[in-house]
Amino acid sequence: MKQRMYELDHLRTALTVLVIVFHTSIAYGGAGDWILEDVDKSELNLTMILLTIFTAVCQAFFMGLFFFLSAYFIPSSYDRKGAAKFLKDRMIRLGLPLAAYYFLIGPLTHWYAHLRDDMPVGTYYSRYVWSFDQTFFGPAWFLEASIYFAFLYAFLRLTPLPGKLRYPLPIPSAWGLAGIAAALGLVSFLVRLVYPTGEGPLELQLGYFPSYILCFAAGIWAYRGNWLEQLPDPLVRTWSRIAIVAIPVLPVAFIATGALEGNLNFAGGWELQALLYALWEPFVGFGLILMLLRWFRIRWSQTNALLRFGADHAYAVYVIHPPVIVGWTIAFQGIVLPAALKWVIVSSLSVFVCFVLAALIRRLPGAKRML
């Protein structure tokens, strides 16, 4: 058993807060899909450009890092519990919150955001939920995908072939990581020929899954090989610089290929912008992931009551954050303020309320075992 790594707890809390800020940014001009938007995105402006760059940078690393952190703790859990108990606990920890989101939080949030004045909630459930005419995974797609990954991991552990997965692998070199990033970008580009970003079955955006799968596998290898205790400073410094330098490359490339004139074709297909976007993501994502892992290990390896509170409630916050954001977005719809200022205010209020609600929910009988 390894010593508790508080820095990973605190990193997960920070990522959860970032998820709230990320989704709120889409409501106020950033590119992406969200339950309720409060701006007209038909005409490009500076706020939309800046928030879109923000969402693109976040997308490049934060969900992959979530999968990395989730996978990092899986080998020790499986080793302790065995396949049956491991999967049972995964279904309690992931499956029950997923069901709660799919049948309660997701539909009720969508109904309240769009149809509360036009359709009784019972009619809405009958027409869209119980009929399965629509799906309501929303941000809980991460829980859905984590269940699939857990079953895949257990299957591989039970077969003779992947006993090798238990052997440690060395940390990639800077050049090795560059090769992996380039290969990952090309694979993502090819996948997006079939499933452009934002598309996929059961709300799984398969165009992003090559990086999610790689990050999940890297989390397992990192645990077996003690990567986090041995991250070389030169590797982290090199890739941090690569990420920082690469961030402005995408908007400049898009502008050069006609983005300001409305030519945006980055989601998929045989498009230059789609290729540039797919290649750009891993070079930014790898650098930011390494930077955050190193920084949290150096600066946040200790804990206190406030940090523990955040870590204990971060998972519940992730599950419940959509209705909180939507509620605050509706509350500010009639107030005339710049979109950027609304983004800051609604993000801050949503973070605060989410953690308060999460603390109350986790006081319910049995809730701590799930959340």
Secondary structure, DSSP 8 states (H G I E B T S, - for coil): -----HHHHHHHHHHHHHHHHHHHHHHTT-SS--S---S--SS--HHHHHHHHHHHHHHHHHHHHHHHHHHHTHHHHHHHHHHHHHHHHHIIIIIHHHHHIIIIIHHHHHHHHHTTTTS-HHHHIIIIITTTSS---GGGHHHHHHHHHHHHHHHHHHSSGGGGGGS------HHHHHHHHHHHHHHHHHHHHHS-TT--GGG--GGGHHHHHHHHHHHHHHHHHTHHHH--HHHHHHHHHHHHHHTTHHHHHHHHTTGGGT----SSSS-HHHHHHHHHHHHHHHHHHHHHHHHHHHHSSS--HHHHHHHHHHHHHHHHHHHHHHHHHHHTTTS---HHHHHHHHHHHHHHHHHHHHHHHTTSTTHHHH-
